Amino acid sequence: MWDYRNVVEELQCPACGETDDLLGRQNGEMIEVTCQSCDQQWERDPNAIPTCDRCDGDDMEGAVKAIVEKSRGSQLSIVATQVVYLCRVCDDRILSSYRIGRSPLMPDQLPTD
């Protein structure tokens, strides 16, 4: 029987999809990864396998999510991004849309003040 856990999943930048031009640097027990193509940075725990909190599956994909604040009036500005992991089963529709444009996902709730 084939054990898919023995296959190393190809690492890719959640912002631009780059798979080759990535630089990893050990930072304690974490690995700080920088995409040389778009300068996106994220931390990766080499021992952690993210799992879906809805289906308990581990078929996850990284995506960039925007952190927004009101800048002036009702205008929202992206002030930072973070990498989130989405389930390829439960979040298939969101991931399909994300893969097309690679624009950061908007937060679930926008600031009101």
C-alpha positions as CSV (number, residue, x, y, z in Angstrom):
1,M,0.0,0.0,0.0
2,W,1.3,3.5,-0.9
3,D,1.9,5.8,2.0
4,Y,1.5,9.4,0.7
5,R,3.0,10.8,3.9
6,N,6.4,9.6,2.7
7,V,6.2,11.8,-0.3
8,V,7.4,15.4,0.3
9,E,4.9,17.8,-1.0
10,E,6.4,20.5,-3.2
11,L,6.7,23.8,-1.3
12,Q,5.3,26.8,-3.1
13,C,4.9,30.5,-2.4
14,P,1.3,31.1,-1.3
15,A,1.4,34.6,-2.8
16,C,2.7,33.9,-6.4
17,G,2.9,30.1,-6.7
18,E,6.7,30.1,-7.2
19,T,8.2,26.6,-6.4
20,D,11.9,27.0,-7.4
21,D,13.1,30.4,-6.3
22,L,12.5,29.9,-2.5
23,L,15.1,30.5,0.2
24,G,14.8,28.8,3.6
25,R,16.6,29.8,6.8
26,Q,16.5,28.0,10.1
27,N,15.0,30.1,12.8
28,G,15.0,28.0,16.0
29,E,12.7,25.1,15.3
30,M,11.0,27.0,12.5
31,I,12.1,27.6,9.0
32,E,11.7,31.1,7.7
33,V,10.9,30.9,4.0
34,T,11.4,33.8,1.6
35,C,10.2,33.8,-2.0
36,Q,12.9,35.4,-4.1
37,S,10.3,36.2,-6.9
38,C,7.8,38.3,-4.9
39,D,9.5,38.8,-1.4
40,Q,6.6,37.1,0.5
41,Q,7.9,35.7,3.8
42,W,6.4,33.0,6.0
43,E,7.4,30.6,8.7
44,R,7.1,26.9,8.3
45,D,7.2,24.3,11.0
46,P,8.9,21.3,9.3
47,N,7.3,18.9,11.8
48,A,3.7,20.2,11.7
49,I,1.1,18.9,9.3
50,P,-1.8,21.3,9.2
51,T,-5.2,19.7,9.4
52,C,-8.7,20.9,8.6
53,D,-10.7,21.8,11.6
54,R,-13.9,20.7,9.8
55,C,-13.1,17.4,8.2
56,D,-9.8,16.5,10.0
57,G,-8.2,16.0,6.6
58,D,-4.6,17.0,6.0
59,D,-4.8,17.9,2.3
60,M,-4.1,21.5,2.9
61,E,-2.8,24.4,0.7
62,G,-1.2,27.6,1.8
63,A,-2.7,30.9,0.8
64,V,-2.0,34.6,1.6
65,K,-4.7,36.4,3.7
66,A,-4.7,40.2,3.9
67,I,-4.7,42.1,7.2
68,V,-6.6,45.3,6.7
69,E,-7.1,48.6,8.5
70,K,-9.1,51.7,7.8
71,S,-6.8,54.3,6.4
72,R,-9.0,57.2,5.7
73,G,-12.8,57.5,5.7
74,S,-14.1,54.2,4.5
75,Q,-11.0,53.3,2.5
76,L,-9.4,50.0,3.6
77,S,-5.7,49.4,3.2
78,I,-3.7,46.1,3.4
79,V,-1.2,46.6,6.1
80,A,0.2,43.1,6.3
81,T,-0.4,39.5,5.1
82,Q,-0.3,36.2,6.7
83,V,-0.2,32.6,5.4
84,V,-3.2,30.5,6.2
85,Y,-3.8,26.9,5.3
86,L,-7.0,26.0,3.5
87,C,-8.5,22.5,3.0
88,R,-8.5,21.3,-0.6
89,V,-11.8,19.5,0.1
90,C,-13.7,22.0,2.3
91,D,-12.3,25.2,0.8
92,D,-12.1,24.0,-2.9
93,R,-14.2,26.9,-4.2
94,I,-12.1,29.6,-2.4
95,L,-8.8,27.9,-3.5
96,S,-10.0,27.6,-7.1
97,S,-10.6,31.4,-7.2
98,Y,-7.4,32.1,-5.3
99,R,-5.2,30.1,-7.7
100,I,-6.4,32.2,-10.7
101,G,-5.3,35.6,-9.4
102,R,-3.1,34.9,-6.4
103,S,-4.5,38.1,-4.8
104,P,-4.6,38.0,-1.0
105,L,-7.8,36.6,0.5
106,M,-9.8,39.3,2.4
107,P,-10.4,38.8,6.1
108,D,-13.7,37.3,7.2
109,Q,-14.7,40.5,9.0
110,L,-13.7,44.0,7.9
111,P,-12.9,46.8,10.4
112,T,-15.9,49.0,11.0
113,D,-14.4,51.9,13.0
